[in-house]
Amino acid sequence: MKKRSINPIFFLYQWLIFFPIFLVTTILTALTTIVMCALFNDRVWGFYPAMIWSRITCYMAFVRVKVSGREHIRPDQSYIFVCNHQSLFDIFAVYGWLNIPFKWIMKKELEKIPFVGPACKSAGHIFITRGQSKSALQSIEDAKKKLQNGLSVVIFPEGSRTFDGNVNTFKRGAFQIASDLSLPIIPVSISGAFEVMPRTSFLLKPHKIELIFHEEVSLPHNGQHNTEDIEKIRSIIANDVKH
């Protein structure tokens, strides 16, 4: 990967303005989520504060987000949204512009992040311990209780961010959950987030992020999906990821 050029003015802006404000808004959002979810329901307060926080983060980073294909989403239908994972800014783009309440399926380790972990737990997001089948089964049971009346889940089936911008191999977990819950999958192609902040850098670069929501795909409801089904969905996503 070629070395990223540094704009000295934006470099100073990033460290003197963006990150301090981002830290404050993150703490405020987390505290709001924890308190309001305890008082009211997590469908509203587990989503909208984070949506506003994500949009503020993108605006402050001079990141524009373009969305297409939202007409494929039926508001009364629950889905498994399956996204490629380029950057931390994937989270802000999806949170900020999906526009419907959802729960993340996330790694158990994220629960330990100060403020963010407790807020995610309060919001009802689903934690999973990688490599433990018992944890995976419990996550499916947790998801069954939550995915009603149009509430969906979002997952990054690569498991971690890409190192080079390309779409890596998909793990089976998201597809097992979709099959077990008899829910359609909406593949989501994310482009541009890698240019904003790749995994190997803490430097931000203003850039456009594009989200493409594809037509829904249904898996067999008997749990008999195979590698061809998974590769089909990965190809749908990868074919619309721009470099």
QUIGIDA-V528822 format. One record per pair of residues at least 12 apart in sequence whose C-alpha atoms are under 8 Angstrom apart, sorted by sequence separation. I is the first residue (numbers start at 0). J is the second residue. D is the distance in Angstrom with one decimal. If there is no record, write none. Layout:
i={I & I}
j={J & J}
d={D & D}
This chain:
i={32 & 126 & 157 & 158 & 194 & 32 & 125 & 156 & 157 & 156 & 192 & 156 & 191 & 192 & 32 & 110 & 125 & 156 & 191 & 192 & 216 & 31 & 125 & 156 & 191 & 190 & 191 & 105 & 107 & 154 & 189 & 190 & 28 & 102 & 104 & 105 & 106 & 107 & 108 & 189 & 190 & 28 & 102 & 103 & 104 & 105 & 106 & 107 & 188 & 189 & 102 & 103 & 104 & 105 & 106 & 107 & 188 & 189 & 213 & 102 & 104 & 106 & 187 & 188 & 28 & 187 & 188 & 74 & 187 & 188 & 186 & 187 & 25 & 185 & 186 & 24 & 64 & 185 & 186 & 211 & 164 & 185 & 186 & 66 & 185 & 186 & 57 & 184 & 185 & 64 & 183 & 184 & 164 & 183 & 184 & 57 & 183 & 184 & 21 & 56 & 57 & 162 & 182 & 183 & 162 & 53 & 54 & 135 & 139 & 143 & 161 & 162 & 181 & 53 & 54 & 160 & 181 & 53 & 181 & 139 & 178 & 180 & 50 & 53 & 54 & 139 & 177 & 178 & 179 & 17 & 53 & 54 & 178 & 179 & 17 & 52 & 178 & 179 & 50 & 51 & 174 & 178 & 49 & 50 & 49 & 50 & 178 & 186 & 13 & 175 & 186 & 46 & 102 & 104 & 188 & 100 & 101 & 102 & 103 & 104 & 105 & 175 & 186 & 187 & 188 & 100 & 101 & 102 & 103 & 104 & 174 & 186 & 190 & 191 & 99 & 100 & 101 & 102 & 103 & 188 & 189 & 190 & 191 & 101 & 188 & 190 & 47 & 46 & 46 & 174 & 43 & 42 & 171 & 42 & 169 & 169 & 169 & 168 & 166 & 77 & 77 & 77 & 78 & 80 & 82 & 84 & 166 & 76 & 77 & 78 & 79 & 80 & 81 & 82 & 83 & 165 & 75 & 76 & 77 & 78 & 79 & 80 & 81 & 82 & 83 & 84 & 87 & 45 & 75 & 76 & 77 & 78 & 79 & 80 & 81 & 82 & 83 & 86 & 74 & 76 & 77 & 79 & 81 & 84 & 85 & 86 & 45 & 46 & 84 & 85 & 45 & 84 & 85 & 44 & 45 & 164 & 85 & 41 & 42 & 85 & 41 & 41 & 84 & 83 & 30 & 33 & 37 & 29 & 33 & 36 & 29 & 32 & 36 & 26 & 29 & 30 & 33 & 26 & 29 & 32 & 33 & 25 & 32 & 81 & 79 & 79 & 89 & 79 & 81 & 89 & 78 & 79 & 80 & 81 & 82 & 83 & 85 & 88 & 77 & 78 & 79 & 80 & 81 & 82 & 83 & 84 & 85 & 87 & 77 & 78 & 79 & 80 & 81 & 82 & 83 & 86 & 78 & 80 & 82 & 85 & 86 & 88 & 85 & 88 & 86 & 87 & 86 & 86 & 87 & 85 & 86 & 85 & 92 & 93 & 92 & 62 & 71 & 65 & 67 & 69 & 71 & 60 & 62 & 63 & 64 & 65 & 66 & 67 & 68 & 69 & 71 & 60 & 61 & 62 & 63 & 64 & 65 & 66 & 67 & 68 & 71 & 60 & 61 & 62 & 63 & 64 & 65 & 66 & 67 & 68 & 62 & 64 & 66 & 68 & 83 & 82 & 83 & 0 & 13 & 13 & 10 & 10}
j={44 & 138 & 169 & 170 & 206 & 45 & 138 & 169 & 170 & 170 & 206 & 171 & 206 & 207 & 48 & 126 & 141 & 172 & 207 & 208 & 232 & 48 & 142 & 173 & 208 & 208 & 209 & 124 & 126 & 173 & 208 & 209 & 48 & 122 & 124 & 125 & 126 & 127 & 128 & 209 & 210 & 49 & 123 & 124 & 125 & 126 & 127 & 128 & 209 & 210 & 124 & 125 & 126 & 127 & 128 & 129 & 210 & 211 & 235 & 125 & 127 & 129 & 210 & 211 & 52 & 211 & 212 & 99 & 212 & 213 & 212 & 213 & 52 & 212 & 213 & 52 & 92 & 213 & 214 & 239 & 193 & 214 & 215 & 96 & 215 & 216 & 88 & 215 & 216 & 96 & 215 & 216 & 197 & 216 & 217 & 91 & 217 & 218 & 56 & 91 & 92 & 197 & 217 & 218 & 198 & 90 & 91 & 172 & 176 & 180 & 198 & 199 & 218 & 91 & 92 & 198 & 219 & 92 & 220 & 179 & 218 & 220 & 91 & 94 & 95 & 180 & 218 & 219 & 220 & 59 & 95 & 96 & 220 & 221 & 60 & 95 & 221 & 222 & 94 & 95 & 218 & 222 & 94 & 95 & 95 & 96 & 224 & 232 & 60 & 222 & 233 & 94 & 150 & 152 & 236 & 149 & 150 & 151 & 152 & 153 & 154 & 224 & 235 & 236 & 237 & 150 & 151 & 152 & 153 & 154 & 224 & 236 & 240 & 241 & 150 & 151 & 152 & 153 & 154 & 239 & 240 & 241 & 242 & 153 & 240 & 242 & 100 & 100 & 101 & 229 & 100 & 100 & 229 & 101 & 229 & 230 & 233 & 233 & 233 & 146 & 147 & 148 & 149 & 151 & 153 & 155 & 237 & 148 & 149 & 150 & 151 & 152 & 153 & 154 & 155 & 237 & 148 & 149 & 150 & 151 & 152 & 153 & 154 & 155 & 156 & 157 & 160 & 119 & 149 & 150 & 151 & 152 & 153 & 154 & 155 & 156 & 157 & 160 & 149 & 151 & 152 & 154 & 156 & 159 & 160 & 161 & 121 & 122 & 160 & 161 & 122 & 161 & 162 & 122 & 123 & 242 & 164 & 121 & 122 & 165 & 122 & 123 & 166 & 166 & 114 & 117 & 121 & 114 & 118 & 121 & 115 & 118 & 122 & 114 & 117 & 118 & 121 & 115 & 118 & 121 & 122 & 115 & 122 & 173 & 173 & 177 & 189 & 182 & 184 & 192 & 182 & 183 & 184 & 185 & 186 & 187 & 189 & 192 & 182 & 183 & 184 & 185 & 186 & 187 & 188 & 189 & 190 & 192 & 183 & 184 & 185 & 186 & 187 & 188 & 189 & 192 & 185 & 187 & 189 & 192 & 193 & 195 & 193 & 196 & 195 & 196 & 196 & 197 & 198 & 197 & 198 & 198 & 208 & 210 & 210 & 195 & 212 & 207 & 209 & 211 & 213 & 203 & 205 & 206 & 207 & 208 & 209 & 210 & 211 & 212 & 214 & 204 & 205 & 206 & 207 & 208 & 209 & 210 & 211 & 212 & 215 & 205 & 206 & 207 & 208 & 209 & 210 & 211 & 212 & 213 & 208 & 210 & 212 & 214 & 236 & 236 & 237 & 163 & 202 & 203 & 202 & 203}
d={5.8 & 7.0 & 4.7 & 7.1 & 6.7 & 6.0 & 6.4 & 5.0 & 6.0 & 5.3 & 7.8 & 7.3 & 6.6 & 7.7 & 6.7 & 7.6 & 7.0 & 7.1 & 5.8 & 5.6 & 7.9 & 7.3 & 7.2 & 6.2 & 4.4 & 5.6 & 6.4 & 7.5 & 4.9 & 6.7 & 7.1 & 5.2 & 6.0 & 8.0 & 6.3 & 6.2 & 5.6 & 5.1 & 7.9 & 5.7 & 6.8 & 6.5 & 6.8 & 5.2 & 4.8 & 5.0 & 5.3 & 5.2 & 7.8 & 4.9 & 4.9 & 6.1 & 5.9 & 6.1 & 6.1 & 7.8 & 5.8 & 6.7 & 7.9 & 6.9 & 7.0 & 7.0 & 6.7 & 5.1 & 6.7 & 5.5 & 6.8 & 7.5 & 4.8 & 7.9 & 6.3 & 6.2 & 7.1 & 6.7 & 5.5 & 6.8 & 6.7 & 6.0 & 7.4 & 7.7 & 5.9 & 6.2 & 7.1 & 7.5 & 4.5 & 7.8 & 8.0 & 5.4 & 6.2 & 7.8 & 6.0 & 5.1 & 7.9 & 5.6 & 6.1 & 7.0 & 4.6 & 7.9 & 6.7 & 7.3 & 7.6 & 7.3 & 7.1 & 7.0 & 6.1 & 7.9 & 6.9 & 7.7 & 6.0 & 6.7 & 7.1 & 7.1 & 7.8 & 4.5 & 7.6 & 6.5 & 8.0 & 7.0 & 5.4 & 7.7 & 5.8 & 7.8 & 7.8 & 6.2 & 5.1 & 7.8 & 7.3 & 6.2 & 6.4 & 6.5 & 5.1 & 7.9 & 5.0 & 7.3 & 7.1 & 7.8 & 6.9 & 6.2 & 5.2 & 6.6 & 7.8 & 5.4 & 6.8 & 4.5 & 7.6 & 7.6 & 7.6 & 6.5 & 7.9 & 6.6 & 8.0 & 8.0 & 7.6 & 6.7 & 4.8 & 8.0 & 5.4 & 6.3 & 5.5 & 6.3 & 7.2 & 7.9 & 7.0 & 6.0 & 6.8 & 5.8 & 4.6 & 4.6 & 4.9 & 5.4 & 7.8 & 6.0 & 5.2 & 7.3 & 7.7 & 6.9 & 5.1 & 6.3 & 6.2 & 6.0 & 6.1 & 5.5 & 7.6 & 6.9 & 5.7 & 7.4 & 7.9 & 5.8 & 7.1 & 7.3 & 7.3 & 6.5 & 7.5 & 7.9 & 7.1 & 7.8 & 7.0 & 7.8 & 7.8 & 6.1 & 6.5 & 6.7 & 7.6 & 7.5 & 7.5 & 6.0 & 5.9 & 6.6 & 4.2 & 7.5 & 6.0 & 6.2 & 6.1 & 6.4 & 5.9 & 7.8 & 5.8 & 4.3 & 5.2 & 4.8 & 5.2 & 4.6 & 5.4 & 5.2 & 7.2 & 6.8 & 7.9 & 7.7 & 4.4 & 7.5 & 4.7 & 6.5 & 5.9 & 6.3 & 6.0 & 7.1 & 6.8 & 5.9 & 6.0 & 8.0 & 7.9 & 7.4 & 6.7 & 6.7 & 5.2 & 7.5 & 7.2 & 7.3 & 5.0 & 5.4 & 4.0 & 6.3 & 7.9 & 7.1 & 7.0 & 7.5 & 5.9 & 7.3 & 7.6 & 8.0 & 5.2 & 6.5 & 7.6 & 6.2 & 7.2 & 7.1 & 7.3 & 5.7 & 5.2 & 6.1 & 5.9 & 5.8 & 6.4 & 6.3 & 7.8 & 7.0 & 5.5 & 7.7 & 5.0 & 7.0 & 7.3 & 7.7 & 6.7 & 7.5 & 7.6 & 6.3 & 7.1 & 6.7 & 6.8 & 6.1 & 5.8 & 6.4 & 5.8 & 6.2 & 6.2 & 7.1 & 7.5 & 5.7 & 6.8 & 5.5 & 4.7 & 4.9 & 4.9 & 4.7 & 6.3 & 7.5 & 7.8 & 7.7 & 7.8 & 5.7 & 6.3 & 6.0 & 5.8 & 6.1 & 6.2 & 5.5 & 6.7 & 6.7 & 6.9 & 5.8 & 5.3 & 7.4 & 4.9 & 7.2 & 7.8 & 7.2 & 6.1 & 5.6 & 7.8 & 6.9 & 6.1 & 7.7 & 7.4 & 7.9 & 7.7 & 7.7 & 7.0 & 7.3 & 7.9 & 7.9 & 6.7 & 7.3 & 5.3 & 6.7 & 5.8 & 6.3 & 5.9 & 6.4 & 5.7 & 5.9 & 5.5 & 7.7 & 5.1 & 5.3 & 4.7 & 4.8 & 4.7 & 4.9 & 5.0 & 4.6 & 7.0 & 6.3 & 7.2 & 5.6 & 6.1 & 5.7 & 6.2 & 6.0 & 6.3 & 6.0 & 7.0 & 7.4 & 7.8 & 7.8 & 7.1 & 7.5 & 7.9 & 6.9 & 7.9 & 7.2 & 7.5 & 8.0}
